[in-house]
Amino acid sequence: MAKWVYDFGDGKADGRAEMKNLLGGKGANLAEMASIGLPVPPGFTLTTEVCTHFYQNDCQYPKELEQQVEKALNLVESRTGRKFGDSANPLLVSVRSGARASMPGMMDTVLNLGLNDVTVEALAKKSGDRRFAFDSYRRFVQMYSDVVLGIEINHFEKHLERAKEKRGVKQDCELLPEDLEKLVKSYKAVVQLELGEEFPEDPKAQLWGAVGAVFNSWMNQRAKTYRALHDIPEWWGTAVNVQAMVFGNMGNDCATGVAFTRDPSTGKNEFYGEFLVNAQGEDVVAGIRTPQELTIRARQSHGSDLPSLEEVMPNIFRELLSVRSQLETHYKDMQDIEFTIQQGKLYMLQTRNGKRTAPAALQIAVDMAKEGLITKSQALLSLKPDLIDQLLHPTLDPKAKKEIIAKGLPASPGAAGGKVVFSADEAVRRCKDGEKVILVRIETSPDDIHGLHAAEGVLTTRGGMTSHAAVVARGMGRPCVAGAGGITVDYAAAKLSVGSVTVTEGQILTIDGSTGEVMVGEVPTVPPQLSGSFGIIMQWADEVRDMKVRANAETPADARQAKEFGAEGIGLVRTEHMFFEGQRIVAMRQMILATDEADRRQALDKLLVMQREDITELFRIMDGNPVTVRLLDPPLHEFIPHTEAEMALVAKAAGVPLDRVRRRAAELQEANPMLGHRGCRLAITYPEICEMQARAIFEAAAEVGRSSKKLPVAEVMVPLVATVEELKLLKGVIEKTADAVKKEQGITFTYKIGTMIELPRAALQAG
């Protein structure tokens, strides 16, 4: 018989930490904490395979599941000495989600499950605290109605506010038992009014309702969006954890809190967290009451008058410190933990690897290696590349207030703010006047390159992580939010709108390319801080790596930055990016509009001077390190505009009739430009383009070779090669040009010719 349910508690567990795929992160870690002797309330986990079965079988459960849940529930009853639904000593449970990857806040939770009009009286009698019992009951009715029954929470909140107003108090915890009893009745009346049926009293019906709601929450919109943003597959599913309730709201010897074993913002080896006395877990995160600091040091540094856990419950605090040390030693990573204190006893409800900022990730990795918790290699492997990437871009000040109006894809990391502009030309104009701008487009094209360069950041309403805006912005180091579909752009009115918010040209907007958030107004940013731990990590990486690292760069600024970061050459110079600005685009268009080879060569002579200057500078900066220069890659139609007004401007600048521009634009139009007349095929049709670019590279190499101690290493990449014959043809052109330059300049230089296997046909031919 298939095993669908795994239990944990009382120092034992069916599962273990490495079973996250089956038990989800929460379930696996609860099992692990129970196994290593930590105080974990007993419970059981319905596996992710149940979720898969649920969705594959029209929301039906496996036939053995009910029996296995009943057996696991009986075990929880024996471990706690309480009985589910009992009228004298009732067991209450929590029902929580738990996917294999952490998805905080994306799915649903139900607490205090098992309460009804009978068991609440038993709870009041057993605890000797009627207020606590009915506080738990009103919380349960509200949460269950929201999560399981689908009733908007504001229906209940207004009754709660009315009760506090009537009693003349501000905090929930100040309500009297009779107030809470009345609230429960009001809440149940809401259910009757909204659904036309009574709130469910049967604890087992409540349990299966909550389990179904958690499984259903795997497919809610926020969970879908989170999965899409974090590359979490839908087929993974979620587990469901059912666990005996422990109560932080039974009085002043009770509390609930969340903590990180190290500071998640800075990485300092300091216990970091918050708690509330006489509260349940959701109170800490909901902001209903001001939470208190765990430590005296944190309380003093934050200027809080509220006593810390270290002061209020010193014995519990020492026990929590011991748990902190035990968890870090066991998991070899900074942990994010949830705990409850019930009548002076500590219980652990969750642990998981804590989310942290990029600077904190570096600091924690370095410190743990120095402390001997992990090796240097483990420290390096613990760092995700996207975290390191964040270090190289400005980020929003985490302390600043922000008004988020929309969210798109985090297409290029970093944060930027500036005045909204809707055209590349306007971006350049305002930039020249010293203004910082955010370029907002429905989508960008290569014609917008100058605007992209001038802008502090880019926002598009269409496109994805590999869209033009995203790719170019990443290459330029510009923050970019792409595909913010909730925003409507009106070019004619020079405004964008989302919901009731309208932003006109010239107003301030801030974007966060690391999260995809779009905010009204200016949100302060902080520059990248390459701390001492960054240098240490890079040094450790150098000790173990067996591969050299190059950068993509076309501009001197990018090349210098790459060199400072330790790049050992340039792996890709995209020469087409050198042709989009100022007189360069004019010469490029003259070449495209030329009617014969002589006219083309005349335009190419102008481009030769510009290209040679650029590549010369790159060779100088790289100082003997290799530089791979890719010959012209995109199809020519990308350099020609398509609107009548823009074509008229091109005709005027190039000194040709408008009809010729129209005709040439039509000739260059392609059905499939990705595999069309571009790259090596363009160079084969017009070998003079290849000659010009090869000459620019080799003349630059000769010039730098004469004046530098280290000879430049030129590598010429022929793009989009499908067959060896294409490469052979252009290799001949490049070698002939190299020989000519050597003879003219009277100097020798070394170079390589190659290609990137990037087409399926090339890969198959190469095999």
Order of alpha helices (4+ residues) and beta strands (2+ residues): beta-beta-alpha-beta-alpha-alpha-beta-beta-beta-beta-alpha-alpha-alpha-alpha-alpha-alpha-beta-beta-beta-alpha-beta-alpha-alpha-alpha-beta-beta-alpha-alpha-alpha-beta-beta-beta-beta-alpha-beta-alpha-beta-alpha-beta-beta-beta-beta-beta-beta-beta-alpha-beta-alpha-beta-alpha-alpha-beta-alpha-alpha-alpha-alpha-beta-alpha-beta-alpha
